[in-house]
Amino acid sequence: MLNQIPLLLPNWTDRSESDFGVALIELYAYVADILSYYQDRIANEAYLPSATQRRSVVELLRLIDYRIDPGLAASVWIHFDCSADVTVGGTALPYRLKTAGVPGEPDRNFEVTQEFSLKQLNSGIDLAISAVGLTALAAETQSIDLRRSDHALAEGMALYFEEKRQQPDGAFKIRRSPMLEMIKIEPAGVDVDRITWLPPFRSRSIRRRRP
């Protein structure tokens, strides 16, 4: 643009930065440079190898009728020990919880966004006391009988089994089962409920401990 000035406006001889015309030309050049950058970015988003925005990839894949799984935030199971029954919801959400992390690393912060209830009886159920007719949890076990007065379990809840054994050096060795889902709770006698879960218990035999 500056090179065209002598041809189009021969009387315009001032080329200093303070000249209004020169300042205006520099502003136009600045805007044109930005628009050129945007055009390059937009052109790159039209191709999978050069696309950098998730939305661009989603729109490109929609052309072949493929939908990307939106994915989920990380989640974790947390065991609460409570001294009384409580329901957390309403203005108390999101409920934030800090737990100790791996030794040498910072504490972990968790956030619960949905209403939840805690039952004191479910903090830990000692199978040696509450289980009826149980000596050990063998592989493929899918149900146990519990005294009704010793639990507040409900269908759809998650549970796990834990075995703690003291070693000769005084330390405790803890084994835990994978998380299981309770699918049925039905009467199995006087003050006895049969608790059924899925998937079947697949670990090695665990002697009577608490779920």
N, C-alpha and C positions, 0 to 999 in steps of 0.2 A: 504493500500500500504506500509506503514511504517512497518507493522507487517511481511510483506513478505520479507523484506530486509535480515534478518539473514539467511533465508532459501535459497534465490537465490544469494545473494552477501555477504557471511560471512566476507569478508575483508572490507566491508563498515561499519565503526563503528562510523563515525561522524554524530551526530543527531542535531547539532546546526543549527539555522535558517540561518546562513551565508553560510552553505554548499550549493554548487550549486545544488546537487541532491535533497536535502530537499526543496529548493526554487522551483525547477521544479515540484516536487510532489504537493506542495501547490498550484501552478498555475493550474495544472491539476484538483485538487480538486475544486478550485474556478470556473473553467469553467464548470465542471460537475454539480456543484450546480446550476449554472445559467441555464444550459440546462434542468435540472430536473424541475426547476421552470417554464420554458417556456412550457415544456410538460404538466405540471399540468394545466397551464392556458389554453392551447389549448384544452385539454381534457374537461375542464369545459365549454368552448364555444360550445361544441357539444351537450349540453343539455339546454333546455329552462329554467329550474329552476335556473341554475347556470351561464347562459350566462350574460355577462356584457357589451358586445359591440353590438351596434345597427346592425352593418353589420352581426354579427353572427345570430341574431334573424331573420333578413331579409332572409338570406340564408336558415335557418332552415324552415321557413314558405314557402319558394319557393318549398320545397319538397312536400308540399300538395297543391301547386298551389294557394297560398294565397299571395297577395301583400299588404304591409303596405302602408297606405296613407303617402306620404312624409311630409305632413303638411306644414304650411305657417308661416312666421314670423308675429308677431303681427302688426296690422294695426289700423289706427284711422282716422276719418274725422276731418279736420282742416278748420275752416272758416278764410279766408283772407279778410281783408279790404284793398283795394288798391286805390291809388289816380290817377292812370293812367293805361292804358292797357299795359301789359307786357307779354312776353313769356320767360320762363326759360328753357334752354336746353344746349346742347354741353358741353363746359368746365365748365359751372356753376353747372353741376351735379356731384355728388349728392348735392342737395340743403339742407342745414342744418338749422333748425329752433328751437329756444329755446322759450318755453312758460312757464308761471307761473304754478306751480304745485298746489297740494292741500295745503291749508294753513298749515304751519309747516313742509312741506316736500320740498325737493329740486326741482328746476325747471326741466321740462321735455324737453328732446332733441329729435327732430324728424328729419328724413332724407327722402327726396323725390328722387327717383332714375330714374324716367321717366320724359320726357319733359312735361311741363304743361303751360297753358296760364291762365292769370287772366284778367278779364274784369271789368272795373270800374263800369259799370252799374249793374253788378251782385253782387256787394258787399252787397247791401241790397235794395230790391224793396218794397217800401211802397204801400201795396195793397189799402190803403185808397185813394191814388192818381192815381195809375197805373192800378188797376183792373177795368174792365168795367162790370157794372151790378151785382156787388157782394156785398152782405151785410154780409154774414158769411160763413165760411167753415163748412158745416155740415158733419156728418159721411157719408162715402161712396162717398164723392166728389172725382172726378177723373180728373177734368179739370177746368181751369179758363181762362178768356179772359184778356189779358194784352195789353196795348198800345205798339205798336211795337217800338216806339222811346224810351221807358223806360227800355228796357231789351236787353241783348245780349245772351240770352239762346240758347242752341242747343240740339238736340236730343242726348241722351246718358249721358247728365250731371246729376249730383245729386243735389237735393234741399231739403230744409226742411222749415217748417213754424214755425214762432215764434210769440208768443203773450206776450206783456209786459204790466202789469197793476200795477199802483201805489196803494199801500196799505195806509190805514189811517195814519200809522206811518211814511209815506214818503218813505218806502222801496218799491222796485219793485219785483213783482212776475212774473217769466218768465216761460212760457210753450213752449216746442218745440215738434214738430212732429218727428216721426222716419224719417230716410233718405229715400227719394223717388227718383225714376229714371224717367227722362223724356223720353217718348217713341215716342212722336209725337208733332210737332209744325206746325200748318197749319193756313193759313189766315182765319180770321173770320169777316172781314169787312175792312173798310178803316182805315189803321194804327192800326189794331187790330190783334193780334195772339191768337189762342187758344192753351194753353199749356196743354198737357195730360200726366199723370204720372201713374206709378204702384209702389206699390200696392195702391188700393183705400185708401183715407184718412179715418182712423178708429177712430181717437180721438174724444172727445167731440167737440162740435161746437166752433170754434175759430173765433172771429170777425176780421175784415179786418186788417191784419198786413202785415209785409214784409216776403217774402220767402228768 
